[in-house]
Amino acid sequence: MKSTSLVLGASILTFLGAGCNPQTATVQPQNAPVVALEGTIQPTDTATTTDALQTAGSYVAYSPETLSAAQRSGGRTVLFFHAKWCPSCKAADADFTTNLSSIPSGVTIIKTDYDTEKALKQQYGVTTQDTFVQVNGNGEPLARWNGGGEGMKSLLANLK
């Protein structure tokens, strides 16, 4: 019989069955007797699951829609003016991508192309790449800083 393990909260569940289909498989929590489940598997501690899903902010590509949605969300919105050719921009991008779970909850970092988004650069007075601008829900700037290639460290030090 084929088995597959699933970590669910602090429990490790093992699915036992030919297809290992969690919808119809037998489930055996670690050191517990085999039990049959019907329907879908639901975590027993939904608060912990919800908290785990909401522990990080987001890092998304710029579009007028993503900016608008981030501003409407009531969270904190940061425009990251990134250039593909900029070494410090690449370092910051890699830092954010590698450490997505470290972005504070409610923070949306919007990766904005420095070379093509000329109207946004003008609107926020951005003259160099690797510049971050935190904006409020109305698009008004709250803070501006140069990252120096230190993506997460710079974000956390300057975020309002």
C-alpha positions as CSV (number, residue, x, y, z in Angstrom):
1,M,0.0,0.0,0.0
2,K,1.4,3.4,-1.0
3,S,1.5,6.1,1.7
4,T,2.1,9.9,1.7
5,S,2.7,12.1,4.7
6,L,1.3,15.5,5.2
7,V,2.2,18.0,8.0
8,L,-0.8,19.7,9.4
9,G,-0.2,22.0,12.3
10,A,1.8,20.1,14.8
11,S,0.5,16.7,13.5
12,I,1.9,14.5,10.8
13,L,-0.8,12.7,8.9
14,T,0.0,9.7,6.7
15,F,-2.4,8.9,3.9
16,L,-2.7,5.2,3.2
17,G,-4.3,4.0,0.0
18,A,-3.6,3.0,-3.6
19,G,-4.0,6.5,-5.0
20,C,-3.2,8.5,-1.8
21,N,-6.2,10.6,-2.5
22,P,-6.8,12.7,0.7
23,Q,-10.5,12.8,-0.2
24,T,-10.9,9.1,0.2
25,A,-7.7,7.8,1.9
26,T,-7.3,6.4,5.3
27,V,-5.5,8.8,7.6
28,Q,-3.1,7.8,10.4
29,P,-1.9,10.6,12.7
30,Q,1.6,9.8,14.1
31,N,1.3,7.2,16.9
32,A,-2.5,6.8,16.5
33,P,-4.7,4.1,15.1
34,V,-5.9,4.2,11.5
35,V,-9.1,6.1,11.0
36,A,-11.3,6.6,7.9
37,L,-12.3,10.2,6.8
38,E,-15.1,11.3,4.6
39,G,-15.0,14.6,2.7
40,T,-12.0,16.9,2.9
41,I,-9.3,17.2,5.5
42,Q,-9.8,20.3,7.6
43,P,-7.2,21.5,10.1
44,T,-8.5,21.4,13.7
45,D,-6.8,24.7,14.6
46,T,-8.1,27.1,12.0
47,A,-6.8,30.2,13.8
48,T,-3.2,28.9,13.5
49,T,-3.7,28.0,9.9
50,T,-5.1,31.5,9.1
51,D,-2.3,33.2,11.1
52,A,0.3,31.2,9.1
53,L,-1.3,32.3,5.8
54,Q,-1.3,35.9,6.8
55,T,2.1,36.2,8.3
56,A,3.7,37.8,5.2
57,G,3.0,40.7,2.9
58,S,3.4,40.5,-0.8
59,Y,5.8,41.3,-3.6
60,V,4.1,41.9,-7.0
61,A,4.8,43.3,-10.4
62,Y,3.4,46.8,-11.1
63,S,0.3,47.4,-13.1
64,P,-2.2,50.1,-12.5
65,E,-4.6,47.5,-11.2
66,T,-2.1,46.1,-8.6
67,L,-1.3,49.6,-7.4
68,S,-5.0,50.4,-7.0
69,A,-5.8,47.1,-5.3
70,A,-2.9,47.6,-2.8
71,Q,-4.0,51.1,-2.0
72,R,-7.6,50.0,-1.5
73,S,-6.5,47.1,0.8
74,G,-5.8,49.5,3.7
75,G,-2.3,48.1,4.1
76,R,1.0,49.7,3.4
77,T,2.1,50.1,-0.2
78,V,5.7,50.6,-1.4
79,L,6.7,51.2,-5.0
80,F,10.2,49.7,-5.7
81,F,11.6,51.4,-8.8
82,H,13.7,48.6,-10.2
83,A,15.9,48.5,-13.3
84,K,17.0,45.2,-14.9
85,W,20.5,46.5,-15.5
86,C,21.0,47.8,-11.9
87,P,23.2,45.6,-9.7
88,S,21.7,46.9,-6.4
89,C,18.2,46.5,-7.8
90,K,19.0,42.9,-8.6
91,A,20.3,42.3,-5.1
92,A,17.2,43.8,-3.5
93,D,14.9,41.8,-5.9
94,A,16.7,38.6,-5.0
95,D,16.4,39.5,-1.3
96,F,12.7,40.0,-1.5
97,T,12.1,36.9,-3.6
98,T,14.2,34.8,-1.2
99,N,12.6,36.2,1.9
100,L,9.0,36.6,1.0
101,S,7.8,35.4,4.4
102,S,9.8,38.2,6.0
103,I,7.7,40.9,4.3
104,P,5.5,42.3,7.1
105,S,1.9,41.4,7.0
106,G,-0.2,44.0,5.2
107,V,2.7,45.4,3.2
108,T,2.6,45.2,-0.6
109,I,5.9,45.9,-2.4
110,I,5.2,46.7,-6.0
111,K,8.2,46.1,-8.4
112,T,8.0,49.0,-10.8
113,D,10.1,49.2,-13.9
114,Y,12.3,52.3,-13.6
115,D,12.9,52.5,-17.4
116,T,9.3,52.3,-18.6
117,E,7.1,53.8,-15.8
118,K,8.1,57.4,-16.6
119,A,4.9,59.0,-15.4
120,L,5.2,57.3,-12.0
121,K,8.8,58.4,-11.7
122,Q,7.8,62.0,-12.4
123,Q,4.8,61.8,-10.1
124,Y,7.0,60.7,-7.1
125,G,10.2,62.6,-8.0
126,V,12.2,59.5,-8.6
127,T,15.5,60.2,-10.3
128,T,17.5,57.1,-9.6
129,Q,16.8,53.4,-9.7
130,D,16.7,51.3,-6.5
131,T,14.3,54.0,-5.1
132,F,11.4,53.0,-2.8
133,V,8.4,55.2,-2.3
134,Q,5.7,54.4,0.3
135,V,2.3,55.8,-0.7
136,N,-0.9,56.0,1.2
137,G,-4.4,55.0,-0.1
138,N,-4.7,58.2,-2.1
139,G,-1.3,57.8,-3.7
140,E,0.3,60.5,-1.7
141,P,4.0,59.8,-0.8
142,L,4.6,59.0,2.8
143,A,8.3,58.1,2.6
144,R,11.1,57.8,0.0
145,W,14.5,56.2,0.2
146,N,17.3,54.6,-1.8
147,G,17.7,50.9,-1.1
148,G,21.4,50.5,-1.7
149,G,20.8,46.9,-2.6
150,E,19.7,46.0,0.9
151,G,16.1,45.1,0.0
152,M,14.5,43.8,3.2
153,K,16.9,45.6,5.6
154,S,16.2,48.9,3.9
155,L,12.4,48.2,3.8
156,L,12.2,47.4,7.5
157,A,14.3,50.4,8.4
158,N,12.3,52.9,6.4
159,L,8.7,51.6,6.4
160,K,6.2,54.0,8.0
